[in-house]
Amino acid sequence: MSLQGGRRMLVAVLIVGLCVPVLLHAHPHAWIDLSVELHMDEQRQLSGLTQTWVFDPVYTLILLEELDEEHPEDARAEQLRGMAARMITSMGDYDYLTRIEVDEERLRATEVTNVEAQLTAGEQLQFRFTLQLPEQVDARGSSVSYMIYDPVYYIEMLHPSADAVSLNGATDACQVTIDEPKPDPSQIARAAAVDLGAASADGLGRHFAQRVNLQCR
C-alpha cells in the first residue's frame, strides 16, 4: 500500500490500514501506549492535555518502510515531521481521537500545538501533541473525564497504568482513576466480524477504550 492510499485510511483509523494476520476473535491490528499530561494551575483549572503515543515495534517498522518508499531522499527527521503533520490534520475531523467530557457534556478542543513525531531509544514511533481546551475547566466543581480511541478499533490505545497520567499543577489536590473497558458480548462479536470483513465498525472503538477520571478537592 502506498502512503497516498494510507492517507485515505488515516481519515477513518488514524494511519495506514495495513493489517497483520488475524485470528477468529476480536482484537486490534496495532497497539499504542498512551501517556497524558493534564495542564492545571494551582486553582485546579484545566486548560489542556498533552498526549504522547508510542506505537508497537511491528507497526512502527511498517510505517517507517512506507516513509522510506515514499520519501527516500528525505532525512528521517524530515520524514517524521511530514508524517506528524499529516496525522494531526486527518485526525482533526475526529476530534483528534479524544473525547473529553465535563459533567457528562462533551467539550471539544479548539487548538492543537506542539505536534511532533520521533523515534524512541528503542526505535518505536512516538507521536506527541497538545490539545488546548476552548476555556479553562474548574476541576474542583466539575466531573472531568476523557477517552482516547480509534473509532473502528483497528488500533488499541491504552494507558499502561494510572501513572501514565500526570498533573502539571495541583497534584496534591487531585486524583486520577482509570475505568477499564467492559465491552459486552455483542460488541465483542461486532469486533470479531470486523476482523473477518463482515461488518462496519464505526464507533466500535469507544466500547474498548479506557475512561480516565479527574477528581479535585
Secondary structure, 3 states (H helix, E strand, C coil): CCHHHHHHHHHHHCCCCCCCCCCCCCCCCEEEEEEEEEEECCCCEEEEEEEEEEECHHHHHHHHHHHHHHCCCCCHHHHHHHHHHHHHHHHHHHHHHEEEEECCEEECCCEEEEEEEEECCCCCEEEEEEEEEEEEEECCCCCEEEEECCCCCCEEEECCCHHHEEEECCCCCEEEEEECCCCCHHHHHHHHHHHCCCCCCCCHHHHHCCEEEEEEC
